[in-house]
Amino acid sequence: MKLVCPPWRLECYDELTSTSDVCKERARAGAAPGLALLAHHQTKARGSRGRSWVDAGRSLALSVLLDPASVTSDLQLGCWPFLASLAFYDALADVAPAARADLLIKWPNDILLAGKKLGGILLEYEGSAMVIGFGANLHAPPSQRDIGRQVASLDGYAEVGTEALAEALLKQIHRWLDVWAQQGFAVLCHEWQSRAHPVGTVLTVRNESLNEQGRFIGLEPDGRLLLETGQGIKKIAAGEVLLLSQETDRVTGY
């Protein structure tokens, strides 16, 4: 399988409405894949499932423009969250090595630090283009009063600049695309599981038609979550995952 990662063109701004929204606007205007937009502040930041994202300042807000059609037809779009979360996890570990032992991926693509949400990922499509947005609290998390629960930041682990993390993340996306091309998606699933909540973790999964608790027992080859419940094993393609120890996820964030 041939995957092509375009040369990155990183643009940095003091302020944008939303890096992902601007990235989609640029895609509609004909921007080529490889565009990466970094903003030090967003005025209309948003996350998954229509949530807003509280910007506490000096946080990462990066969106990248890619073309999924640059790979062969056996690509499944559901694979992209796993590549993105691997790249995000490894970039954070690169720039803040002291945090590595406390980092965890929550299915499919939230990044936790010491059990609290540090960052997340939003994947969207604009025509044939794909925009991946990455957000993380680097220096100061939003207050629990603002968002409904505690979240994490890298304070106490490392002093990380947004540009340094953005550059590390772009390198990791390129690296994991190479791994995917050379070794297949099964390798990405294996590496994802080595960084995620372990097999046996009790999860609650919610979506429009499901509110199920069970034990995480792994991934299907296409990335679907396998949940062992009292009614048998369920294969879940999309949903909101709560770890047993987490509060109800009312948070904003990617």
For each residue, the residues with C-beta under 8 A, 3 or more apart:
1: 71 72 74 75 180 181 184
2: 71 72 181
3: 70 71 177 178 180 181
4: 70 71
5: 34 173 174 177 178
6: 32 33 34 66 67 70
7: 34
8: 34 36 64 170 174
9: 34 35 36
10: 36 38 166 167 170
11: 35 36 37 38
12: 38 39 40 163 166
13: 16 37 38 39 40
14: 39 40 41
15: 39 40 41 42 43
16: 13 19 22 37 39 41 42 43 61
17: 21 22 42 43 44
18: 21 22 42 44 45 46 133
19: 16 22 23 37 38 39 42 61 62 63 133
20: 23 24 46 63 122 124 131 133
21: 17 18 24 25 44 46
22: 16 17 18 19 25 26 37 63
23: 19 20 26 27 31 35 37 63 64 65 131 133
24: 20 21 27 28 124 126 129 131
25: 21 22 28 29
26: 22 23 29 31 35 37 65
27: 23 24 30 31 35 65 126 127 129 131
28: 24 25 126 127
29: 25 26
30: 27
31: 23 26 27 35 65
32: 6 35 65
33: 6 65 66 67 70 129
34: 5 6 7 8 9 64 65 66
35: 9 11 23 26 27 31 32 64 65
36: 8 9 10 11 62 63 64 65 166 170
37: 11 13 16 19 22 23 26 62 63 64
38: 10 11 12 13 19 60 61 62 162 163 166
39: 12 13 14 15 16 19 42 61
40: 12 13 14 15 58 61 162
41: 14 15 16 55 57 61
42: 15 16 17 18 19 39 45 53 55 61
43: 15 16 17
44: 17 18 21
45: 18 42 52 53 54 55 61 135
46: 18 20 21 50 51 52 53 122
47: 51 52 53 120 122 135 252 253 254
48: 51 120 122 254
49: 240
50: 46
51: 46 47 48 251 252 253
52: 45 46 47 252
53: 42 45 46 47 135 252 253 254
54: 45 142 146 147 252 253
55: 41 42 45 59 61 142
56: 59 137 139 140 141 142 153
57: 41 139 140
58: 40 138 139 140 162
59: 55 56 135 136 137 138 139 140 162
60: 38 119 134 135 136 138 162 165 166
61: 16 19 38 39 40 41 42 45 55 133 134 135 162
62: 19 36 37 38 133 134 135 162 165 166 169
63: 19 20 22 23 36 37 131 132 133 134
64: 8 23 34 35 36 37 131 132 134 170 173
65: 23 26 27 31 32 33 34 35 36 129 130 131
66: 6 33 34 70 129 130 131 132
67: 6 33 70 128 129 130
68: 71 75 77 80 128 130
69: 128
70: 3 4 6 33 66 67
71: 1 2 3 4 68 75 181
72: 1 2 75
73:
74: 1
75: 1 68 71 72 79
76: 79 185 222 223
77: 68 80
78: 81 222 223 224 237
79: 75 76 82 83 180 185 188 222 223
80: 68 77 83 84 123 130 132
81: 78 84 85 108 109 121 123 223
82: 79 85 86 108 109 185 188 189 192 223
83: 79 80 86 87 173 176 177 180 188
84: 80 81 87 88 109 121 123 132 134 173
85: 81 82 88 89 105 108 109 110 111 121 192
86: 82 83 89 90 105 172 176 188 191 192 195
87: 83 84 90 91 169 172 173 175 176
88: 84 85 91 92 109 111 119 121 134 136 169 172
89: 85 86 92 93 103 105 111 195
90: 86 87 93 94 172 175 176
91: 87 88 94 95 165 168 169 171 172
92: 88 89 95 96 99 103 111 118 119 136 154 165
93: 89 90 96 97 99 100 103
94: 90 91 97 168 172
95: 91 92 158 160 164 165 168
96: 92 93 99 100 154 157 158 160
97: 93 94 100 158
98: 157 158
99: 92 93 96 102 103 113 154 157 158
100: 93 96 97 103
101:
102: 99 113 114 157
103: 89 92 93 99 100 111 112 113 118 195
104: 111 112 113 115 195 196 197
105: 85 86 89 109 110 111 112 192 195 196 197
106: 109 110 111 112 196 197 241 243
107: 110 196 197 203 216 225 241
108: 81 82 85 223 225
109: 81 82 84 85 88 105 106 120 121
110: 85 105 106 107 117 119 120 121 241
111: 85 88 89 92 103 104 105 106 117 118 119 120 136
112: 103 104 105 106 115 116 117 118 152
113: 99 102 103 104 116 117 118 152 153 154 157
114: 102 152
115: 104 112 243 245 246
116: 112 113 150 151 152
117: 110 111 112 113 120 149 151 152 251 253
118: 92 103 111 112 113 136 137 151 152 153 154
119: 60 88 92 110 111 134 135 136 137 253 254
120: 47 48 109 110 111 117 134 135 136 253 254
121: 81 84 85 88 109 110 132 133 134 135 254
122: 20 46 47 48 132 133 135 254
123: 80 81 84 130 131 132 133
124: 20 24 130 131 133
125: 128 129 130 131
126: 24 27 28 129 130 131
127: 27 28
128: 67 68 69 125
129: 24 27 33 65 66 67 125 126
130: 65 66 67 68 80 123 124 125 126
131: 20 23 24 27 63 64 65 66 123 124 125 126
132: 63 64 66 80 84 121 122 123
133: 18 19 20 23 61 62 63 121 122 123 124 254
134: 60 61 62 63 64 84 88 119 120 121 169 254
135: 45 47 53 59 60 61 62 119 120 121 122 253 254
136: 59 60 88 92 111 118 119 120 154 165
137: 56 59 118 119 140 141 142 151 152 153 154
138: 58 59 60 153 154 160 162 165
139: 56 57 58 59 153 154 155 159 160
140: 56 57 58 59 137 153 155
141: 56 137 150 151 152 153
142: 54 55 56 137 146 147 151 252
143: 146 147
144: 147 148 149 150 151
145:
146: 54 142 143
147: 54 142 143 144 151 250 251 252 253
148: 144 247 250 251
149: 117 144 246 247 248 249 250 251
150: 116 141 144 247
151: 116 117 118 137 141 142 144 147 251 253
152: 112 113 114 116 117 118 137 141
153: 56 113 118 137 138 139 140 141
154: 92 96 99 113 118 136 137 138 139 157 158 160
155: 139 140
156:
157: 96 98 99 102 113 154
158: 95 96 97 98 99 154
159: 139
160: 95 96 138 139 154 164 165
161: 164 165
162: 38 40 58 59 60 61 62 138 165 166
163: 12 38 166 167
164: 95 160 161 167 168
165: 60 62 91 92 95 136 138 160 161 162 168 169
166: 10 12 36 38 60 62 162 163 169 170
167: 10 163 164 170 171
168: 91 94 95 164 165 171 172
169: 62 87 88 91 134 165 166 172 173
170: 8 10 36 64 166 167 173 174
171: 91 167 168 174 175
172: 86 87 88 90 91 94 168 169 175 176
173: 5 64 83 84 87 169 170 176 177
174: 5 8 170 171 177 178
175: 87 90 171 172 178 179
176: 83 86 87 90 172 173 179 180 188
177: 3 5 83 173 174 180 181
178: 3 5 174 175 181 182
179: 175 176 182 183 187 188 191
180: 1 3 79 83 176 177 183 184 185 187 188
181: 1 2 3 71 177 178
182: 178 179
183: 179 180 186 187
184: 1 180 187 188
185: 76 79 82 180 188 189 221 223
186: 183 189 190 221
187: 179 180 183 184 190 191
188: 79 82 83 86 176 179 180 184 185 191 192
189: 82 185 186 192 193 219 221 223
190: 186 187 193 194
191: 86 179 187 188 194 195
192: 82 85 86 105 188 189 195 196 219
193: 189 190 196 199 218 219
194: 190 191
195: 86 89 103 104 105 191 192
196: 104 105 106 107 192 193
197: 104 105 106 107 201 203 216 243
198: 201 216
199: 193 215 216 217 218
200: 215 216 217
201: 197 198 215 216 243 244
202: 213 214 215 216 243 244
203: 107 197 213 214 215 216 225 227 241 242 243 244
204: 211 212 213 241 242 244
205: 210 211 212 213 214 225 227 236 239 240 241 242
206: 210 211 212 239 240 242
207: 210 236 238 239 240
208:
209:
210: 205 206 207 234 236 239
211: 204 205 206
212: 204 205 206 227 229 234 236
213: 202 203 204 205 229
214: 202 203 205 227 228 229 230 234
215: 199 200 201 202 203 227 228
216: 107 197 198 199 200 201 202 203 225 226 227 228
217: 199 200 226 227 228 233
218: 193 199 226
219: 189 192 193 223 224 225 226
220: 223 224 225 226 235
221: 185 186 189
222: 76 78 79
223: 76 78 79 81 82 108 185 189 219 220
224: 78 219 220 235 236 237
225: 107 108 203 205 216 219 220 235 236 239 241
226: 216 217 218 219 220 233 234 235 236
227: 203 205 212 214 215 216 217 233 234 235 236
228: 214 215 216 217 232 233
229: 212 213 214 232 233 234
230: 214
231: 234
232: 228 229
233: 217 226 227 228 229
234: 210 212 214 226 227 229 231
235: 220 224 225 226 227
236: 205 207 210 212 224 225 226 227 239
237: 78 224
238: 207
239: 205 206 207 210 225 236
240: 49 205 206 207 249
241: 106 107 110 203 204 205 225
242: 203 204 205 206 246 248 249
243: 106 115 197 201 202 203 246
244: 201 202 203 204
245: 115
246: 115 149 242 243 249
247: 148 149 150 250
248: 149 242
249: 149 240 242 246
250: 147 148 149 247
251: 51 117 147 148 149 151
252: 47 51 52 53 54 142 147
253: 47 51 53 54 117 119 120 135 147 151
254: 47 48 53 119 120 121 122 133 134 135
